[in-house]
Amino acid sequence: MPPAFVGFDGFIDTITRLVDTRHGMGHAEYAPIHTIEAFAARCAAAAGKSTNIERVPLEERFGGNGPLMASALAALGTPTTFVGAIGREGSPREIHPVFSQFAASCREARAICQPSYTMCLEFDDGKLMLNETGNVQGVTWGSIVDAVGSDWLVRRLGEARLLGIVNWSLLGGVEGIWRGLIRDIAPKLAGELPRMFVDLSDPAKRTDSDITAVLELLQELTRAGFRVTLGLNLSEAQRLDWVVGTGEGGKLARAGAAIGDAAAALREAIGLECVVIHPREGAGAGTRDQAAWFDGPLANKPRLSTGAGDHFNAGFALAHVLGHPLDSCLAIGCATSGAYVRDAMSPSVARVAGLLRNLEEA
């Protein structure tokens, strides 16, 4: 498998369910609020009054877009290097215990600073992520170079065939990291630069001008020689469609081939190598030469949805680096995510292949 390098965030996730009704006071003696719509209605009904919504923490686990993507790549057999906010309190360049098993799965893991924290509200139809981001603002180009050294970065990035940078919206230092790669690393790398996978990670809170600026910076990465793929969920794609004005809004409201066509239109407007869009029903992508769609293995009641998009990113990006056709890349991405939400763990190649085989036989 081709080596991968992933960064740079890190969150400790508390996986949480919200109580609808209780039939006892034990930890599991409740019926959860099943949908985001039902939760929104409960909140709206409290306007002008008040309400109490009980939360039930189910587990604490490592998280962040980077660690989850890196975990998926490692489980698929990719020698993976991770750098990011996974440090211990009081000794931020030592691995935090919550990340120890993840770090052991990587070829190498380096800590820059402490992680931040997320309360992950799980529903049958999606999730709500309540983030605090103070600690991860310690991830900057300067702090990375100070922690690992520029020679180490040149060596590891020179070996990597895949570079994943997957949380722009929550990390203020990401744009500086991209500029550092363009200025300090790309000129020192011999041969073809690694294929880069970028996930903006829900830019709803960022302004249109912010998004325009980041897309221009992605074009600079492309001109520097990085072959950039931009990964989007449906709401992210709709936001970018609005900002860049491709007029694909109607297509983005429909699953199927229309999503692939919309991805191709966004790719052309932005000027990248590839754009991939993954709604819950499947995924579509567009390159310079083609557009494609794959009907994904939708799980009606996922065991865990936090991290599903990161696992799609890993499967798609790895298949792309390996040179699979675009529709096969989408299939592998959807199956990697589909296995994860069913099993609540990063799948092996055998598990992904088995899920795809079951789809073909269904």
LINZILIN-V436902 format. One record per run of one state. SS is the DSSP state (helix for helix, strand for strand, loop for the rest). FROM is the first residue (numbers start at 1). LEN is the number of residues. If there is no record, write none. Layout:
((SS,FROM,LEN) (SS,FROM,LEN))
//
This chain:
((loop,1,3) (strand,4,5) (loop,9,2) (strand,11,12) (loop,23,7) (strand,30,3) (loop,33,3) (helix,36,10) (loop,46,9) (strand,55,9) (loop,64,1) (helix,65,11) (loop,76,4) (strand,80,5) (loop,85,2) (strand,87,2) (loop,89,2) (strand,91,5) (loop,96,1) (helix,97,9) (loop,106,2) (strand,108,4) (loop,112,2) (strand,114,1) (loop,115,1) (strand,116,8) (loop,124,2) (strand,126,7) (loop,133,2) (helix,135,4) (loop,139,2) (helix,141,8) (loop,149,1) (helix,150,10) (loop,160,2) (strand,162,4) (loop,166,8) (helix,174,15) (loop,189,6) (strand,195,5) (loop,200,3) (helix,203,3) (loop,206,2) (helix,208,16) (loop,224,3) (strand,227,6) (loop,233,1) (helix,234,11) (loop,245,4) (helix,249,4) (loop,253,4) (helix,257,14) (loop,271,3) (strand,274,4) (loop,278,4) (strand,282,6) (loop,288,3) (strand,291,5) (loop,296,12) (helix,308,14) (loop,322,4) (helix,326,18) (loop,344,5) (helix,349,13) (loop,362,1))
//
